[in-house]
């Protein structure tokens, strides 16, 4: 049983940029200066110097040298500061690279702690880069013994047991833990298991921000020695909390509902993708359907209505309902609106290739829309937001180089049924920090009408696909649970439908490989979470 | 020192399909029956049951169950056979999955050997799937002790030393080793180190075939106890050799030149991608330039001229030289040829968006060509072969949804200077097994003229990019050697050019994420070999 530290901790939940060492150092220095006088130690997240996850930048010697120079800079700075900092950064010796935590104080590196447990599953490839450290000793700091762990170290008993055996007074955990629904309760569950075993308190610091497909939700927290939650930062925003385990001076922000957290993650993922790639203007092909409407709402909430332009591209199959819904929704959102019909484009193209029919003709329309959007985007320096949802992408119900055109996708990891839920939720709730309007912004007709791609007369999605409730239920089994078709049958699904959906899922992998990146909102998104071959006899 | 076995081995260098368990079992059974009477043991490659590399199929319980059923089928078969088989397959116990080798004889599994060294670098992610085995004991088989290793086990001394200590008589190595230039000499070098240490002979069996971006070259071999090469299978084709270490009855096929091996790998990669996805017809946008000409040549050599259609899509900027070169080259290749001008399409589109200019206008032309090709492909059930080379792809010198349209790319991992070399080589040498004509098939003018995208008047590649010799030299440093820009300066390159190329390489990552898959022909191809973030401050 440890000796509860009187230390004043500051949790620094910041938003680093992968590879942006100078920017990240500036964020660290700015927090350090701000909280120096009130803190004993300021704790940052895992690999905060490089941003998590730096992927193959870690294989580049020059990149590692720059991180070393940045740490040197912090060490120099520390001689003028009162408090210490604990930061995540890579650490190399002659033969290996480690995922490490540096404790820096008073012109010196007091300790370098190596991560022991390296995740190499799901989205993680840490064994590609790092060597596992030996179990670390607690670090002596101002009369206390700090038990420093890095992310996965906390998910297993191994490191915590050793630190506890060696009389650590507190666990301090640096994390780069991406968002998934219910992830926070899983984190707290693991943290509590460590605390209950050791009888000492725990501090957990996570980064926030979007990085390509991943979103980090923050939600940094502290547990006292009994395992009670005594501090929890807000999700999805930068935050700093200074507190001590002896005083009742920490804030516990409530977590968002599951629906709002999905929405917040999508907003942050898009916003950071734009900001960190120096872009601000978004173009969306507005069809009058639910996917483009929700995408536009998220774009407006993330970037502001003035930065979002919705383009309605009418064809001969566009209904007046769709036209009206697109106009109405854009108006409610306050976004810019343009109508550029593709009717003449289709006719002109058909003059060159008069035999175009069937699926080729459907794709042609989607591709002329994609071409129109990309031309406008190139002309005005905007990014096209593509709007395919996970159900469509799973089945290949989309046109490569057509509606799949775009730089980013906020719906990529949301099933169609989730898209409906989020749209309904957004109409009744304005998310924290959203830049859009309050109230109904997606007209009810968009939510209630039958979905259609409008690429031929009278077409409905459900002519080609099973009803979305059933489709999503099958897809969730095949994807999220990785069940086989026969296991899905045991759940009572229709054999023909299961066979069809499994087949579509397999055959459309080649399209997914060429799809835009988009926010990961589940525990098994397409991409680095689910690595399946294109050529696949299974 | 071992006891040289009198056993008759058959090396079975076959072409399995990832996930195609039934097909793979049929290939195994067919080889077994054919060589049963002349063999003591028939040796297949690593994970031959599933094909290498099965990626996340290995996470699917149902998939593993099917591999187990397939092994059961082979065990039953073995009671009617005279010889044994040694095959690679996954093996699971209650808590773990192993990359394993099964020795099957006489109605029984004689042994299951687990892979110890799991590669988790480059294109490999084996620690994502497998648990490392403990060092295996030699397996008793017909009076000899077999030292069985799986691929990476042979690249390090650990396993071989143990097998040698335990008196193995021969090393038998099952491999799934993808092609790279000079890979075979590296394999033999590692094999020889094991043989020289142990003083026993070695047998190395690799698979052949294309699987998405990877190509396996086969080149299975044997070394006698002195380390001499006594057997080497042909590269890039299925082959079986039956031999004994006591007799002088093995064949040593010479290796191809480096240039031919690149060409052969590209041919096999394309051919297997088409065959294993049940496609046969290829469309190529023929510009009159070197990239489309070489792509067409490889396509004709791989699939036959009757399956290849070259489409020349003239714009206002197309020179008569380009038109003539495209016609002439297609004629020499014997492929189908169509001309579909895009001049009117561009004009018609400009009527809808009259402000389109500059880069947007250049991209528009490339995208109308992409649209034309995709429409034709959809209409006739063909696949578009996209033709961007590694230099272009590295710099983003290509149009997303334009010339980047396509299902596969044989030049994806070839620098422009390599493209010229291959074109020149192909004009003087007909590759083994190529279906195309002998003699000059790429007119000399295509090889000697200055490269141009012809998207504006008088445009030349070298207006935007450094000369290809210099560009490729810089790119090879940045990509293949992962050097930093400052290291490139130390080699004497121009600072401005290095800065520009590094910047282009970083900024075009988003395009590469949406590019078609294509044959890996280097030790650092874009994709799973080089995993860099899109949002990248480095």
Interface residues (C-beta under 8 A of the other chain):
Chain A: X17 X18 X19 X20 X21 X22 X23 X24 X51 X53 X54 X55 X56 X57 X59 X60 X61 X62 X63 X65 X66 X120 X121 X125 X127 X128 X210 X211 X212 X272 X273 X276 X277 X340 X341 X344 X345 X348 X349 X351 X352 X353 X355 X356 X357 X359 X360 X363 X364 X367 X368 X370 X371 X372 X374 X375 X376 X378 X379 X400 X401 X405 X407 X482 X483 X484 X485 X486 X487 X510 X513 X514 X515 X516 X517 X530 X531 X532 X533 X534 X535 X536 X537 X538
Chain B: X17 X18 X19 X20 X21 X22 X23 X24 X51 X53 X54 X55 X56 X57 X59 X60 X61 X62 X63 X65 X66 X120 X121 X125 X127 X128 X210 X211 X212 X272 X273 X276 X277 X340 X342 X344 X345 X348 X349 X351 X352 X353 X355 X356 X357 X359 X360 X363 X364 X367 X368 X370 X371 X372 X374 X375 X376 X378 X379 X400 X401 X405 X407 X482 X483 X484 X485 X486 X487 X510 X513 X514 X515 X516 X517 X530 X531 X532 X533 X534 X535 X536 X537 X538
